[in-house]
Amino acid sequence: MEQQKHGQAFVNEWDHIRVEKNPARKTATIILDRPEKMNTLSYIGRFHLNQIFEMLNKDEEVRVIIIKGEGTQAFTSGGTIAEFMERHPEELSVLHKNVAAPERSPKPVIAQLQGYTFGVGLEIAMACDFRVASETTLLALPEIRLGMIPGSGGTQRIARIAGLGRAKDMIMRGRRIPADEAYQWGLLTTVVPQEELENAVQNLVDELLQFSPLTLRVLKQVLNASQEGPLSAGLEIEGFAYGMLRSTDDFREGVKAFYEKRKPNFTGR
């Protein structure tokens, strides 16, 4: 698949997805770009999303990844429903692997949300590390209305973050959850007025860029691993990571900067 860079934008054969990179800010922004159809994500678009993350994961100029929808009406209203009638059940059973790309990324991933965040859109957002939302945001997993259930991680991540009772209330009733209620449930990191959304995301980027990229990568792995096993296993993983980071240049720099009362200069080593 050919790819070329024009200024800050990547041009590729991705299906209604584009990437904009800002080397000065050390960020890359993935944009779901189908505003005339509420940024719906096609079946093949899910595979393209995974490819994009694999590309950005290896890009040393990128330290933080943002994913958002074009325009202000929607992050994405979900998938292209008609396509699923054309797919074999076995194909559909592995869709969660592509949608989990933000979670697998070693870099912090921010979902910038506004308007409709439905179906696979919400599932993508829940796989991100942070969800910064405007007051216009509506969250929903409405698959029950089609005689179906969420199939890309929605049932599992909502239950783990918001609790089983709230997950049942939301998903089994096909409820649309407004931003303020979703924040109370712990599904959103922060909620701001629409006009402040871009600044809120960039402020979070500023925060994350202060820290060691190596430490953030390890910390993300440790936190994600805590969801996969018992407390005893999580403590072992945490302890191993803690000991490993003791030998890094970034930790030595952090301690030195603390005593010298200055900002540390982390290099990711």
Buried (B, 14 or more C-beta within 10 A) or exposed (E): EEEEEEEEBBEBEBBBBBBBBBEEBBBBBBBBBBBEEBBBBBBBBBBBBBBBBEBBBEBEEBBBBBBBBBBEBBBBBBBBEEEBEEEEEEEBEEBBBBBBBBBBBBBBBBBBBBBBBBBBBBBBBBBBBBBBBBBBBBBBBBBBEEEEEBBBBBBBBBBEBBEEEBBEBBBEEEBBBBBEBBBEBEBBBBBBEBEEBBEBBBEBBEEBBEBBBBBBBBBBBBEEBBEEEEEEEBEEBBEEBEEEBEEBEBBEBBEEBEEEEEEBEBEBE
